[in-house]
């Protein structure tokens, strides 16, 4: 079935107003200062809020 009326550009843009992308929230690791996502282990040292969670190659060598 076809629509009865054409959707205006304004109606289309209002409908898609909540489709905008948001930037990723990045924080610094408290131990090494590397950029990481919050509540996730650091990729460089493996720490989350000063507690060791993951054993990484660099952390094992230290």
N, C-alpha and C positions, 0 to 999 in steps of 0.2 A: 504494500500500500504506500502511496506517496504522501508526503506531508501536504497539509492544506495551504500553508503559507511558507514563504522563504524565511529562514532564520536570518536575522540581521547580524552584522559583524559584532555589534555590541552584545547581543544575546549570547553569541558564541564565546566571546571573550569573558563575559561574566560567568558562564558555565565552567570555563577552564581556569578561573582565577586561582584555584587552590592546587593547580598542577605544577606550580613553580618548584624548582629544585632548591634544596637548602645545602649550604656548605657543610662538610664534615667537621665536627668539633675535635680539634687536636690539642693535646696537652703535652707538657714536657715531663719526661720521666724524672721522678724525684732523686734517683740515684745517679744516672749518667747524663741526663739532660736531652736524650734523644726524643724526637717527636713520636707520639703514640696515641692511640684512641683511649678515652677514659674507661676505666674498669676492665682493661685488657692488659695482658702481660707485655712488657717491653720486648721488642724483637732483638735488641742488642744485648741486654744484660739478663732478661728473664724475670725481672722484679715487678711486683705490683705493690705499691704503697710500702716500700721498704721490706717486704717479705719475699723470699725466693719462691717462685712458683715453677718456672721452667728452667731446666738445665740447658744452656746454650754452649756452643763451642768456645766462645770468648769467656763465658763465666767459668767453664771448667778449666781453662788455661790459667786463670788468675790465681 
